[in-house]
């Protein structure tokens, strides 16, 4: 069990150490955040750096889009394109999708399940620093001509080691989240009563623990091979063949599972009623997690053609259905069950409150499903989409969906994290803008994929038609930068305002019974849970009959 | 008049260290499983190409077999520590953990013996890089287990002997390690 108890004395000690002036307060606050074992701060550190990275990655995406608009040469320095391509792909997955969703999970899940702290809080904080150090070292390695196909041997080694460090950090934090859900739930909260978002975080954490260690093992081989014989794994050029699948569909689905959890969480809140199909939602979210098996088995060839003989087609279709279509089914189930919440029961007409977390969750899940559909289509050989930008677009759909989910979760639980509800007039347009950005950043490449635009070499020499489509992609990335800046601005300008209402959304789960913001140990008095919607039970219309 | 009672303490987390160790074991199993799967794949490619795998080096099998026996014996002593801790028998808990420590060091010593006997340069061949990568990872897992043993021993001998959860979790870690080595032994040292 944890030995960490938050007493408030730590803050006083820092005040003595740094003084009470403005500079002292600043350093005191920095020290407080840098060393805090409060899961709400660790989660926001993850998410904060995830948002920063999203801006950077979107800028790189825009630069690559600009490069692709020029059919007659290079806009960017020719020898930097391969590194930018890798920065973009690694960034989308390891710096944006994972930290935003995992950070939201770290910040929110312990509160949701009624725990006073995250399990192994110091390990979670260490995991954050390991991830951050790995991310920085990856940038250094790519800037120094490392990475896949890199010409600087030491920087290639650094690239591999940095990825290992990121995986260690992410796996450590995921382990903390999973342990919290499995061991630290409030009295009465059985696994069937775990909130949807926490369930999705548990599925994601387990999926990460299943898939990423396999990548870590392969990285060990690659690292030793790159430093020595380079006879087995192909040296720097061979790295992509072994770890590329972790940056591609269907493995990337596991990075976006919490966006579906957010939708399942927000839908009953928006309609003010209980979810009628809880177990089906659990199953749907778990099905998305099946994508982890792709990483665990290093399976990256799902090419299926309908031109072969019957047994061959069936064999390939079975593999495709298990690894790629099952997660898609999970996404569709989550959407369908969300629709069931809106279904009228009896004579009562459902009334909906259009709240921003719902829009983030709904549109984010739609983007996820669009990416998953792309993931299926790219494997149908007869469509000849493999090797085109179509696959890249599917990854962008999924990772941006994860980003929308992470941002939506931070907005929903802002009252508990910052003590204020961000005005809906500020964030509702941002949900729509973020979705538009996703559609524009990825959608045109779905079209360009059918025209055969090359997507894997990192060298972009498009024709006139694809130049126009790539111009739209550039606009999409620019809009994503605006979305993130908008969310950051909305959080910054809303602080200190609002009514400090404990449950401004009239949400149903246990964390809304504590004060806003939540205290360091989450609950002044530990509540007992008697249903999956304990807060709804307190209202006249929600009383169990 | 009824006076409200103050809220009681929050419930103790349910076997947090045990579950955390199980998840670490899951991650470790996936890592070793992935490495062994890649080993099997590369080996199959070499065999299909008509090459010998390993190329020319002789593996001292007696030492590797002793390592297997050592790691299983180690599990036995780790379980003895659990048995003793549950009975509140501090001296036997400490003794069992001490033997675990010695056997773990013996395992690493045997691995070093295998390396010296094989006299295989790291950069000499693709087989060598793979061999050192996978066996080196196994040694790292054993070293992590030894650190776990030291931590468990300190907690137990430091007076927290009633909290035997950490001793149980520690034993489970060694079960995972033994399973991982058994698979490695079969694929790398027996099947070759």
Contacts between the chains, C-beta under 8 A, distances in Angstrom:
chain1	res1	chain2	res2	distance
A	1	B	12	5.9
A	1	B	13	5.1
A	1	B	16	5.3
A	1	B	17	7.4
A	2	B	13	7.1
A	2	B	16	7.0
A	115	B	13	7.4
A	116	B	10	5.2
A	119	B	13	6.7
A	119	B	16	5.2
A	119	B	19	8.0
A	119	B	20	6.4
A	120	B	16	7.5
A	120	B	20	6.0
A	171	B	27	5.6
A	175	B	20	6.2
A	175	B	23	4.7
A	175	B	24	6.5
A	175	B	27	7.2
A	176	B	20	7.9
A	178	B	23	5.7
A	179	B	16	6.0
A	179	B	19	5.1
A	179	B	20	4.7
A	179	B	23	6.3
A	182	B	19	5.1
A	183	B	13	4.8
A	183	B	14	4.6
A	183	B	15	6.2
A	183	B	16	4.7
A	183	B	19	5.1
A	184	B	13	4.5
A	184	B	14	7.5
A	184	B	16	6.9
A	186	B	11	7.7
A	187	B	11	5.6
A	206	B	26	8.0
A	209	B	23	5.9
A	209	B	26	5.7
A	209	B	27	4.8
A	209	B	30	7.3
A	210	B	26	7.1
A	210	B	30	5.6
A	211	B	30	7.6
A	212	B	27	7.8
A	213	B	27	4.4
A	213	B	28	6.9
A	213	B	30	4.2
A	213	B	31	3.8
A	213	B	34	6.9
A	214	B	30	5.3
A	214	B	31	6.5
A	214	B	33	7.3
A	214	B	34	3.4
A	215	B	34	7.7
A	216	B	31	5.5
A	217	B	30	7.9
A	217	B	31	4.3
A	217	B	32	6.9
A	217	B	34	4.1
A	217	B	35	4.0
A	217	B	38	7.3
A	217	B	137	7.2
A	218	B	34	6.3
A	218	B	35	7.5
A	218	B	38	6.3
A	220	B	35	6.9
A	220	B	133	5.2
A	220	B	134	8.0
A	220	B	136	7.9
A	220	B	137	5.7
A	221	B	35	6.8
A	221	B	38	6.2
A	221	B	129	7.5
A	221	B	130	6.4
A	221	B	133	5.0
A	221	B	134	7.8
A	223	B	133	7.8
A	224	B	122	7.7
A	224	B	129	4.8
A	224	B	130	7.8
A	224	B	132	6.3
A	224	B	133	4.2
A	224	B	136	7.8
A	225	B	126	7.4
A	225	B	129	4.9
A	225	B	130	7.7
A	225	B	133	7.6
A	228	B	122	5.3
A	228	B	123	4.0
A	228	B	128	7.5
A	228	B	129	4.9
A	229	B	123	5.4
A	229	B	124	7.0
A	229	B	125	6.0
A	229	B	126	5.3
A	229	B	128	6.8
A	229	B	129	5.0
A	231	B	125	6.6
A	231	B	126	3.6
A	231	B	129	7.5
A	232	B	42	5.9
A	232	B	126	3.7
A	232	B	129	6.6
A	232	B	130	6.2
A	296	B	30	6.0
A	296	B	33	7.9
A	296	B	34	7.2
A	297	B	37	7.7
A	298	B	34	6.8
A	298	B	37	6.9
A	298	B	38	7.3
A	523	B	10	7.4
A	524	B	7	7.0
A	525	B	6	7.9
A	525	B	7	3.1
A	526	B	7	6.3
A	526	B	8	7.3
A	526	B	9	7.9
A	526	B	10	4.5
A	526	B	11	7.2
